[in-house]
Amino acid sequence: MFQGNPGGPNYKTFGFEYWSDPNDRNAGYVEWQVDGQPSHRVLAAAVVPDQGDGGSGVGQRLIPEEPMAIILNLGMSRELFISLVTKFIANSSSSELAND
């Protein structure tokens, strides 16, 4: 991600790592990183069932043991950007736009 900087370019990298032990499924974690530094970690114990009253009905989740990759294309074409802005303006009242 690029963040403009008066002193020159300032690029950020984002990543995540997950680890799981098939012999001890409670030892896993998922960790997010910014510029190679850990920013947030979720332990395996945090993905417990949510089946009580008012819960989502989701059962126990595991940190995956299989190798995986995520491919993200975060590019936005000029045409898509213009289309999104046009839809935003069309769905906003003139008083909302005047207050921004």
C-alpha positions as CSV (number, residue, x, y, z in Angstrom):
1,M,0.0,0.0,0.0
2,F,1.3,3.5,-0.8
3,Q,0.8,6.3,1.5
4,G,2.0,9.7,0.2
5,N,4.8,11.3,2.1
6,P,6.3,14.8,1.7
7,G,9.8,13.3,2.2
8,G,9.3,10.7,-0.6
9,P,7.4,7.4,-1.1
10,N,6.2,5.5,1.8
11,Y,5.2,1.9,1.0
12,K,3.6,-0.6,3.5
13,T,3.5,-4.3,3.3
14,F,0.8,-6.5,4.8
15,G,0.9,-10.2,5.5
16,F,-0.4,-12.9,7.6
17,E,0.9,-16.2,8.9
18,Y,-1.0,-19.2,10.2
19,W,0.4,-22.2,12.1
20,S,-1.2,-25.3,13.4
21,D,0.0,-28.5,15.1
22,P,-2.0,-31.6,14.0
23,N,-1.0,-33.2,17.3
24,D,-2.2,-30.3,19.4
25,R,-5.0,-28.3,17.7
26,N,-5.2,-25.9,20.6
27,A,-1.6,-24.7,19.8
28,G,-2.4,-22.9,16.5
29,Y,-2.6,-19.2,15.7
30,V,-3.2,-16.7,12.9
31,E,-1.1,-13.6,12.9
32,W,-1.4,-10.4,10.8
33,Q,1.6,-8.3,10.1
34,V,2.4,-4.8,8.9
35,D,5.9,-4.1,7.5
36,G,7.0,-7.5,8.8
37,Q,6.0,-6.7,12.4
38,P,3.2,-8.6,14.2
39,S,0.1,-6.4,14.6
40,H,-2.6,-8.9,15.7
41,R,-2.7,-12.6,16.7
42,V,-5.7,-14.9,17.2
43,L,-5.1,-18.1,19.0
44,A,-6.9,-21.4,18.2
45,A,-8.8,-21.1,21.5
46,A,-10.5,-17.9,20.1
47,V,-12.4,-19.8,17.4
48,V,-14.7,-21.7,19.7
49,P,-18.3,-22.7,19.1
50,D,-21.0,-20.1,19.2
51,Q,-24.1,-22.2,19.7
52,G,-25.8,-20.7,22.7
53,D,-29.0,-18.6,22.8
54,G,-28.6,-15.8,20.3
55,G,-25.4,-17.4,18.9
56,S,-24.6,-17.9,15.3
57,G,-24.8,-21.7,15.4
58,V,-21.2,-22.0,14.2
59,G,-19.4,-25.1,15.6
60,Q,-15.7,-25.4,16.6
61,R,-13.3,-24.1,14.0
62,L,-9.8,-25.3,13.5
63,I,-6.7,-23.4,12.3
64,P,-6.0,-25.1,8.9
65,E,-3.2,-27.6,8.8
66,E,-2.8,-27.7,5.0
67,P,-0.5,-25.3,3.2
68,M,-2.5,-22.5,1.5
69,A,-2.0,-19.3,-0.4
70,I,-4.3,-16.3,-0.9
71,I,-4.0,-14.3,-4.1
72,L,-5.5,-10.8,-3.9
73,N,-5.8,-8.3,-6.7
74,L,-6.5,-5.0,-5.0
75,G,-6.2,-2.9,-8.2
76,M,-9.1,-0.7,-9.1
77,S,-9.6,0.4,-12.7
78,R,-10.4,4.0,-13.5
79,E,-13.7,2.9,-14.9
80,L,-14.7,1.0,-11.8
81,F,-13.8,4.0,-9.6
82,I,-15.8,6.4,-11.7
83,S,-18.8,4.0,-11.6
84,L,-18.6,3.7,-7.8
85,V,-18.4,7.5,-7.3
86,T,-21.3,8.0,-9.7
87,K,-23.4,5.5,-7.8
88,F,-22.4,7.1,-4.4
89,I,-23.4,10.6,-5.7
90,A,-26.7,9.2,-7.2
91,N,-27.6,7.6,-3.8
92,S,-26.7,10.6,-1.7
93,S,-28.9,13.5,-1.0
94,S,-27.6,17.0,-1.9
95,S,-27.6,17.9,1.9
96,E,-25.3,14.9,2.7
97,L,-22.8,16.0,0.0
98,A,-22.9,19.6,1.2
99,N,-21.9,18.5,4.7
100,D,-18.8,16.5,3.6
